[in-house]
């Protein structure tokens, strides 16, 4: 894969989302020679690809941005929960403010990486015929970069436009006056349904399991409000970036739901509900995700609030069942603005795939066991090969020639959610077995990212050219993640947190559910000479 003319770097980064851009910025500050490769023609990672109708973030600002003052000082958001177009503009603002573009190569997909044991470097190839060598390889591909499309018979024969929400046409696709079918009711499904219901002649929603969507409480910001808010940004970001690295203004109570009166419990729930966003998920009682009784109480409050908005009792039972389909919050809640209300419209039909599963996709629609549903446009809101897909889709081969996909074929093992034995000088951010989906993107990019940067500085300053986790450390961390998971209700749901949405993947918790404990563990490892790693 290499020649005497390969370009040499200290660090190669894959991915131009929050993690990739932050790594590039920080490493350049410390004098590393860095190249960042991004497959998309634009910046933003998932926010380049996510341009479907209604696509927007689910973390309120200023959580969902960098805490770098020179970036936020001259930037203003128009809404509490920004949409995809504003996020694209934000990433351009970041790159221009920090002058990152000279070291970013867009429209370039890394296709292969091989570790050369002799000179302790990675040899990398791209689809643009680049051949580079680097001491360190940083994977910033994100947890949602490989769309998952289920094996639906006849899908290739559908005659109309058919797109996964994560691969929506960049030029857009008009839904007005069309019959739209949406398969899937996760975050992107909720957002598409809300928008399509306004303009489509008919929208048919194919639901396998109901989503526990929470009120977004969206609102616009004035310039004056943004100027006032920025007076408090330094304090807010110190709060956000301090353990547990949580969302600003969202703190759960240090008491269990069953330890207070029913009246107080409902007051706490109602207050969080009105605040919107993730307050109701992570900002109420400390045992919602660990105690079944507390979890049931939260679900029943959610269920009763949702049912008030749905006219048809049968539809209400499908969207907000009497009995919880899974413990509340163990599948990531989506945020909605009028999702439940649209099912009162004559042009919106809900199809329950549990009672009438899909038989096949026909050239003109979807045939279930209950009949044919004609559609002009088919939207696949079917999620991702989450956590690992972005890594395993690249032909990455370690010191023994095995790929990362082969290494994880029977289940994921990592050390601290950043490294894998057998793959020296390769580290990944926002990946499997780190907090990832329990810690919003820019927060993780800074907290986990600073640890990575400090590690590479340590290696350089001590004349070390190789770092690799040990098999024993990988196994120990994996067992620890499993133990932490077993103390929660997450294993009781078949979610992408548990790798249960993609056939063939081992069912295991791939998101560490305690960001405060995680930060303590990684800093403890560093303080102990990068315990669990072999440095040479």
Secondary structure as UniProt FT lines:
FT   TURN            4..5
FT   STRAND          7..14
FT   HELIX           18..29
FT   TURN            30..31
FT   STRAND          34..37
FT   HELIX           46..49
FT   TURN            53..54
FT   TURN            61..62
FT   HELIX           69..72
FT   TURN            73..74
FT   HELIX           84..97
FT   TURN            98..99
FT   HELIX           101..103
FT   STRAND          104..105
FT   STRAND          110..116
FT   TURN            117..120
FT   STRAND          121..126
FT   TURN            127..128
FT   STRAND          131..139
FT   TURN            153..154
FT   HELIX           155..157
FT   STRAND          161..164
FT   HELIX           165..167
FT   TURN            170..171
FT   TURN            176..177
FT   STRAND          179..183
FT   HELIX           187..199
FT   STRAND          202..207
FT   STRAND          214..215
FT   HELIX           223..230
FT   TURN            231..232
FT   HELIX           233..241
FT   TURN            243..245
FT   TURN            248..249
FT   HELIX           257..259
FT   HELIX           262..275
FT   TURN            277..278
FT   HELIX           279..282
FT   TURN            286..290
FT   HELIX           292..307
FT   TURN            308..309
FT   HELIX           313..319
FT   TURN            328..329
FT   STRAND          335..336
FT   TURN            339..340
FT   HELIX           341..344
FT   TURN            346..347
FT   STRAND          348..352
FT   TURN            353..355
FT   STRAND          358..362
FT   TURN            363..364
FT   STRAND          365..368
FT   TURN            369..370
FT   STRAND          371..374
FT   STRAND          377..380
FT   TURN            386..388
FT   HELIX           389..392
FT   STRAND          395..397
FT   TURN            399..400
FT   HELIX           404..407
FT   TURN            408..410
FT   TURN            416..418
FT   TURN            421..422
FT   TURN            424..425
FT   STRAND          426..428
FT   TURN            432..433
FT   HELIX           436..438
FT   HELIX           441..461
FT   TURN            462..463
FT   STRAND          467..469
FT   HELIX           471..486
FT   HELIX           490..492
FT   HELIX           496..498
FT   TURN            503..504
FT   HELIX           515..527
FT   TURN            528..529
FT   TURN            531..532
FT   STRAND          533..535
//
